[in-house]
Amino acid sequence: MASWVGSFSGDLEFCSNMSRYSIIFDESNDPKFPADGLTYPSSENLYHALKCIHIEDRIKFTTCSPFESKKLSRKMMGIRHDWDEVKVDAMKLVIDLKFRNNYYAQKLVKIEGPIEELNNWGDKFWGKCLNFKTGKYEGQDNLGIVLTNKRNELLEVINKS
């Protein structure tokens, strides 16, 4: 597979946090995010659940769609006060859990070069958006970076075996 720069759709929908793939949050090596044993319908749901101060509040994210989880997280009371400082760590954890699935891991390692998440909804933190004045994509692309790093980590494991 060639390098990927674009939206995560079609053959690359598996890279999207909105893709439906259940994740059981039964393990965490990060004390900032204690495991709860709950099953989330997507990595998007788990990501937003990790914003909750109280683990009991995460239950709401186990029964809604990925899009609903995003909306729900904006309405939640009891969001972590340090969320802006820990949200990248939360995404790394979510991506680690998602790509424990061998099928998805094999698909991820086939992508060569950097993985960039381009979007048209204005998210310059997790992706890049087109600046119509300059004609260039701008943004931090943190999701693309996390996915690229995860892919490289998986390749390292493969190359050692």
N, C-alpha and C positions, 0 to 999 in steps of 0.2 A: 504494500500500500504506500502511496506517496505521502509527502508531508501534508498536513492539514491546516488550512487557514480558512475559517468560515463558520457557518452556523452548524450546530450539531443536529443534523437531520439526516434522513435517509439511512445509508449504511453506517453513519456515525452517530445515530441517535443515542446509542448506548453511552456516549460520552456526556450527554445531557443529564443534568440532575433531575430533569422532569421525566425522564424515561422510567417506566414502571419496572422496578426490580426490587423485590422485598429485601430488606436488610434487618437482620436480627442484631440488636445492639446488646450483645451479651459479653462484650469484652472491650476494655479500654486501658491503654497504657498511659493515658494522660489524666492525672489527678484532677484537672480542671473539668473533665467531662466523665463523671462516673457512669458506668454502664447501668442500664435499667432492665435489661432482659426483654424489652418490648420489640415488636416487629413493626417496621415502618414500610409503607408501600413504595417508597422511593428514597433516593439519597436526599432529594429536596426536602422531604418531610422530616428526615432525621436532622438535617442541618438546622431547620427552623426550630425543631424541638429542643435542640441544644441551647437555644437562647433562654429557655425557661430557668428560673431560679430553683423552682421546686420540681422534682422529678415527677410528681403526681400530675403536674400540668402538661407533661409530655404526652399523656394518653390521648389528648385531643388530636394529636398529629398522626395517630395510628389509623384513623378511620376516614381521613379526607384525601382528596386528590392532591397531587403535587402543587397545582395552581392554587387550590384552596388553602394549602398549608402556608403559602407565601402571604396570602391575604390575612389568614388567621394570626400569623406572627406579628403583623402590623397592629392588630387590635389587642394583643395580649397585654395584660398587666403582669407585673412580676418578671420582666425581662432583666437579664443580667446587666448590672451597671458597667461591667468591663467588656461588654460585647464587642465594641470596636477594636479593642486590644487583642481579643482571642478569636475573632471570627475566621481568620486564616488558619489557625490551628484547628478549629472546628471543621473546616472544609478538608484539611489534610486527613483528619480522622475519618470523616465520612467517605472520602475517596479511597483510603486504605481499606475500609470495610467493604465498599462496593467491589473493589477489584481483587478481593479474595476469591471471587467467583472465577474459576479457571477459564470459562468460556469468554467472559469479558476481558480478563487479563490477556488472553491470547490475541484478542482483537486489538487491544490497546498497543501491544508490543509490535504490531505490524505497521503502525503509523510511524513514518520516518520524519525526522526533523522536528522543529517546534510545532506545538499544537496551540493554535490561537482561537479564542472564542469571539467571533464577531457577532454583534447583535444590532438590532434596530430599535431597541427599547430604551436606550440611553444609559445602560449600565457600563460605566467606565471603570468601575472597581474590579468586577469579576471578568469583564471582557473589554472589547474595543468597539467603538462606534464611529461611523463615518462623519467626519467634519465636512459639511457640504461646501464650506468656504475654501478649504484647502484641498479637498478631494482625497484626504488621507484618513486612515483609521487612527483613532487616538484612545488611549486608555491604559490602565495598569495591567489588564489581562491576568489577574491573579488565578482565575480558574484554569486558564491555559497553562500557566506556570506550574500549578499543582499537578495537573494531568501529565505534563511533560516530565516533571520530576518523578511521578509515580511510574510512568512508562520506563524511564531510565533505570529506576530502582529494580523493576521487574526484569529488565534486560540484564542487569548486573547479576542477579540471582541465576538467570538462565545460563549466562556465560561462565559462571563458576561451576556449574554442574556438568 
